[in-house]
């Protein structure tokens, strides 16, 4: 049995040298994403976003990425969370996108 789902990704980008992952993961909207994902699971990764300055140098900024597998209806709900998250985390650029996936065998 297979199910059509969405792999929804949300990134939090901040200008600075560090990112407080725990404060983002503690947000009730983010809890809800994991509660509504397949198996209650998600992928959380921290990496660097590189900006090319045009003079041969780069500026590194920390980036937090959350990926969850959810229904298409819930993916739409996640999109509605973004404006509130931008208010709660005003120092972050928050972006999201999704891709259709087939789950199961």
VENBELUR-V185688 format. One record per residue. N is the residue number from 1. RES is the residue in three letters. SS is DSSP state (helix for helix, strand for strand, loop for the rest). NEAR is the number of other C-alpha atoms within 10 Angstrom. D_CENTER is the distance of its C-alpha to the mean C-alpha in whole Angstrom. Layout:
n={N	N}
res={RES	RES}
ss={SS	SS}
near={NEAR	NEAR}
d_center={D_CENTER	D_CENTER}
//
This chain:
n={1	2	3	4	5	6	7	8	9	10	11	12	13	14	15	16	17	18	19	20	21	22	23	24	25	26	27	28	29	30	31	32	33	34	35	36	37	38	39	40	41	42	43	44	45	46	47	48	49	50	51	52	53	54	55	56	57	58	59	60	61	62	63	64	65	66	67	68	69	70	71	72	73	74	75	76	77	78	79	80	81	82	83	84	85	86	87	88	89	90	91	92	93	94	95	96	97	98	99	100	101	102	103	104	105}
res={UNK	UNK	UNK	UNK	UNK	UNK	UNK	UNK	UNK	UNK	UNK	UNK	UNK	UNK	UNK	UNK	UNK	UNK	UNK	UNK	UNK	UNK	UNK	UNK	UNK	UNK	UNK	UNK	UNK	UNK	UNK	UNK	UNK	UNK	UNK	UNK	UNK	UNK	UNK	UNK	UNK	UNK	UNK	UNK	UNK	UNK	UNK	UNK	UNK	UNK	UNK	UNK	UNK	UNK	UNK	UNK	UNK	UNK	UNK	UNK	UNK	UNK	UNK	UNK	UNK	UNK	UNK	UNK	UNK	UNK	UNK	UNK	UNK	UNK	UNK	UNK	UNK	UNK	UNK	UNK	UNK	UNK	UNK	UNK	UNK	UNK	UNK	UNK	UNK	UNK	UNK	UNK	UNK	UNK	UNK	UNK	UNK	UNK	UNK	UNK	UNK	UNK	UNK	UNK	UNK}
ss={loop	strand	strand	strand	strand	strand	strand	strand	strand	strand	strand	strand	strand	strand	loop	loop	loop	loop	loop	loop	helix	helix	helix	helix	helix	loop	loop	helix	helix	helix	helix	helix	helix	helix	helix	loop	loop	helix	helix	helix	loop	strand	strand	strand	strand	strand	strand	strand	strand	strand	strand	strand	loop	loop	loop	loop	loop	strand	strand	strand	strand	strand	strand	strand	strand	strand	strand	strand	strand	strand	loop	helix	helix	helix	helix	helix	helix	helix	helix	helix	helix	helix	helix	helix	helix	helix	helix	helix	loop	loop	loop	strand	strand	strand	strand	strand	strand	strand	strand	strand	strand	strand	strand	strand	loop}
near={5	8	11	12	21	24	19	26	20	19	19	22	21	21	15	11	9	11	18	10	15	8	9	17	14	10	12	9	16	16	13	13	24	20	15	17	21	15	11	14	15	19	11	15	12	15	12	14	15	13	11	10	9	7	6	6	10	12	12	16	17	18	22	20	18	19	22	24	27	28	20	17	10	18	23	14	12	19	15	11	13	16	11	11	18	15	10	12	15	11	13	17	14	19	14	15	13	19	12	14	15	11	13	8	6}
d_center={28	25	22	20	17	13	11	7	5	2	4	6	10	13	17	18	19	17	13	14	11	14	14	10	10	14	13	14	11	9	12	13	10	11	15	14	13	16	17	15	13	10	9	8	9	11	12	14	14	18	20	23	26	28	31	30	27	24	22	19	16	13	10	7	4	4	6	8	12	13	16	16	17	14	12	14	14	10	11	13	11	10	13	14	11	12	16	15	13	15	15	12	11	8	7	6	9	10	13	16	17	20	20	23	27}
//
